[in-house]
Amino acid sequence: MFTNRIRKYYPVFLLVMVVVLASAFMITTEEISRVALESQQDPATLALLQQIFPEADYYRHDKKTDIYTLYNNSRQEVGYAFYGESWGYRGTITVLVGLRDKETIENIVVISQNDDLSYWNKLKEQNFFSQFIELEVVECYPSYSWQPGGVDCISGATFSSKGVINAVRDAILEKIQYLD
């Protein structure tokens, strides 16, 4: 009689054990993944990336493609970031480009530039950089106020304007093929 009772409840017992063990495995795996991800985070890099994606809590850096994939606290992907360079008026302009997806620029951050302060201040004063916020990738080309579309070059700082635009566009064209 005792053996019949064991046989009767054996499938239920087995199923419960499988569920408990699978749950324990998933919790352990998630915790190990979180610890590994957090240990690889450079605070300065994360702070820089958060200038583009404030909601980003973690990132993965693919050394082969040099692309950062950013995640929020729920481990949902929020975007991608990568560096780009081009020539400005007096030297190289380096930017960090953030893409929400393959079609949309989230924002950019200028990392370094050597252009004259007077030209660079014109870009800042005329809100040149805000044109990149939520800009469609296909619209990332130099234009002028009399042309529709594109990123409006700032009169009197044309070389600096084009340097930033080219750095952003060239980086996107180089990296977009590697995005999911």
C-alpha positions in Angstrom: 0.0 0.0 0.0 2.8 2.4 0.9 4.5 1.7 -2.5 1.3 2.4 -4.4 1.1 5.7 -2.7 4.7 6.5 -3.6 4.0 5.5 -7.2 0.9 7.6 -7.4 2.6 10.8 -6.2 6.0 10.2 -7.9 5.3 12.2 -11.1 4.1 15.2 -9.0 7.1 14.9 -6.7 9.4 14.7 -9.7 7.8 17.7 -11.4 8.0 19.8 -8.2 11.7 18.9 -7.8 12.5 19.9 -11.4 10.7 23.2 -11.0 12.5 24.0 -7.7 15.9 23.1 -9.2 15.3 25.0 -12.4 14.3 28.1 -10.4 17.3 27.8 -8.1 19.6 27.5 -11.2 18.0 30.5 -12.9 18.4 32.7 -9.8 22.0 31.6 -9.3 22.8 32.2 -13.0 21.2 35.7 -13.0 23.1 36.6 -9.9 26.4 35.4 -11.3 25.7 37.3 -14.6 24.9 40.5 -12.7 28.1 40.3 -10.6 30.2 39.6 -13.6 28.6 42.5 -15.6 29.0 44.9 -12.6 32.6 44.0 -12.1 33.5 44.9 -15.7 32.0 48.4 -15.4 34.5 51.3 -15.5 32.7 54.2 -13.6 34.2 56.9 -15.8 33.1 55.1 -19.0 29.6 54.5 -17.6 29.3 58.2 -16.6 30.3 59.2 -20.1 27.8 56.8 -21.7 25.1 58.0 -19.3 25.4 61.5 -20.8 23.8 60.0 -23.8 21.6 57.4 -22.2 20.8 58.5 -18.6 18.8 55.4 -18.0 21.8 53.1 -18.7 23.0 51.2 -15.7 25.3 48.7 -17.3 27.2 48.2 -20.6 29.0 45.6 -22.5 31.9 46.5 -24.7 32.6 44.4 -27.7 36.4 44.8 -28.2 36.2 43.4 -31.8 33.7 46.0 -33.0 34.4 48.7 -30.4 30.7 49.1 -29.7 29.1 49.6 -26.3 25.7 48.0 -25.8 23.9 49.7 -22.9 21.3 48.2 -20.6 19.0 49.6 -17.9 18.6 48.1 -14.4 16.0 45.6 -15.8 18.7 44.3 -18.2 16.8 45.7 -21.2 18.9 47.0 -24.0 18.6 50.8 -24.3 21.0 51.5 -27.1 24.5 51.5 -28.6 27.4 53.8 -28.4 30.8 54.2 -30.3 33.4 56.7 -31.1 33.9 58.6 -34.3 36.5 61.0 -35.6 36.8 63.5 -38.4 38.8 66.6 -39.3 37.5 70.0 -38.1 39.0 73.4 -38.7 42.2 72.9 -36.8 42.4 69.2 -36.1 40.6 66.0 -35.2 37.2 66.1 -33.6 36.3 63.0 -31.6 32.7 62.2 -30.7 30.8 59.6 -28.8 27.7 58.6 -30.8 24.7 57.0 -29.2 22.1 55.1 -31.3 18.8 54.1 -29.9 18.4 51.7 -32.8 19.7 51.4 -36.4 17.5 54.3 -37.5 17.8 56.9 -34.7 20.6 58.8 -33.1 19.9 59.3 -29.4 22.5 62.0 -28.9 26.2 62.7 -29.2 29.0 63.9 -26.8 32.1 65.7 -28.1 35.1 64.1 -26.5 37.8 66.3 -27.9 38.4 69.0 -30.5 41.1 71.5 -31.4 39.2 74.1 -33.3 39.4 77.8 -32.4 37.3 78.7 -29.4 35.4 81.4 -31.3 34.2 78.8 -33.9 33.4 76.3 -31.2 31.4 78.8 -29.2 29.3 79.6 -32.3 28.3 75.9 -32.3 27.3 76.0 -28.7 25.5 79.4 -28.9 23.4 78.3 -31.8 22.4 74.9 -30.3 24.2 73.0 -33.1 24.6 69.9 -31.0 20.9 69.6 -30.1 20.2 68.9 -33.7 21.5 65.4 -33.2 19.0 64.5 -30.5 16.6 61.9 -31.9 17.9 62.6 -35.4 17.1 59.9 -38.0 20.4 58.4 -39.2 19.4 59.1 -42.9 19.3 62.8 -42.0 22.9 62.9 -40.7 24.4 65.0 -43.5 25.5 68.7 -43.7 22.9 71.2 -44.9 22.3 74.9 -44.7 19.3 76.9 -43.5 18.1 77.3 -47.1 18.0 73.5 -47.6 15.5 71.1 -46.1 16.6 68.2 -44.0 20.0 67.3 -42.6 22.0 69.0 -39.9 22.2 72.7 -40.3 25.8 73.9 -40.6 26.5 77.0 -38.5 27.6 80.0 -40.6 31.0 81.2 -39.6 31.9 77.7 -38.2 31.3 75.6 -41.3 34.4 73.5 -41.0 33.7 72.7 -37.3 30.1 71.9 -38.1 31.1 69.6 -40.9 33.8 68.0 -38.8 31.2 67.0 -36.1 28.6 65.9 -38.7 31.2 63.8 -40.6 32.5 62.2 -37.4 29.0 61.1 -36.4 28.0 60.0 -39.9 31.2 58.1 -40.7 31.1 56.3 -37.3 27.5 55.2 -37.9 28.3 54.0 -41.4 31.2 52.0 -40.1 29.5 50.5 -37.1 25.8 50.0 -38.1 26.6 46.8 -39.9 27.5 45.2 -36.5 24.3 46.1 -34.7 21.5 43.5 -34.1 
